[in-house]
Amino acid sequence: PYNATVVERLIDAGMVILGKTNTDEFTMGSSTENSAFGTTHNPWKLERVPGGSSGGSAAAVAANMAPLALGTDTGGSVRQPASFCGLTGIKPTYGRVSRYGLVAYGSSLDVVGAFGRQAVDLALIFSLIAGIDPLDATTSDIPVPEFNLDALVDLKDDHNVFLLNSADPSLNGLRIGVPDEYFLAGIQPQVESAVKEALHTLEELGAELIPVSLPHTEYALPVYYLIAPAEASANLARYDGIRYGPRIAAELLLDIYRRTRGEKFGAEVKRRVMLGTYALSAGYYDRYYGQAQKVRTLIRADFEQAFERIDLIAAPVTPTTAFSIGEHTDDPLSMYLEDIFTLPANLAGIPGIAFPVGFDQQGLPIGMQLMGPHFQEQRLFQTTFIYQQATNWHKRRPPRIHDINQNVEAKKFS
Ligand code: GLN
């Protein structure tokens, strides 16, 4: 019945909306395997997931169906699929982009982001969608820097919108923090080596690498998986079969609620509604949701302290490259562990960008993420832009669609 503000703004700017893309149900997932429409395949290797939850958007851009796509990032749903599909993806600061027209998942975490092939694409779409919206009271009135794209490309920008002196296509003077906590045992060796190689390139371009510690990182996963389901359980209460969503008819009102919610929500959504409702229930609120909010404050403070000494933080996006379809579906915890490096930015509300920095032995893309202080998206675009001027990873494309089609035929993927 109406468009989201972000969609209206793209249409106003002359862009053509091609369609909606696949996602995990209510964006709860890391692989699109929780989608009611089926699983999206990764254009780089069809038996692998594209990531999630915005895996349909990432796969569409990676497969050359569209140059740009939108997605939302509550715990990594733009950065992780961007990484799995060899794309550049931006998760803006919380409150930077209007959520009017969006189905809410975790209201204190959700933000609309975008996928493209390179930082310049994202700077363009970000400049169109970001900014205050009277229809979303959480949007900030902090002005959105004007992205002068010619200037960004030519590096001759004289607006004072970028941290770096763009007359000088180097990263001289940029201090990049490298947190120990993001280089854990268990991370795929090729992911670690590609990210370290990219750090080396940033250093060669003039950045200074500074070890930093974000000591509460290990709590991000349990904190997120309490806060997000708690908020989701409240948000999804509106799907009662009366006002929103489909309805299963029954004689008694209570049966309409029970049957509609019982039959129409998928397994992962029900798991989270139950977990979240429990975490919010009388007697447990302080022990779970309240406690998680306190630890969230500590996670946010880790970043604030780090940003007193440094300009950006660099880390892997995910511990592994794209995993196989079905690999984690029987074990929700192992699926949740895929989000370990992306969740902290959502808990802190800070912006993050993911971009390709290499490929593993299977030919699957490896991503790196940069995180910045609140409302400093331009610093992320500029740094990634300079890295992409010096490297070619973002120019690689998956096997041609033609070959993919033959492959599908041969292997009979369903
Ligand atoms: N994978 C995370 C989750 O399932 C994040 C999803 C998202 O960002 N929407 O909650």
Residues whose N, C-alpha, C, O or C-beta is under 5 A from the ligand:
A	BS01	LIG	T27 M28 G29 S30 G52 S53 T72 D73 T74 G75 G76 S77 D339
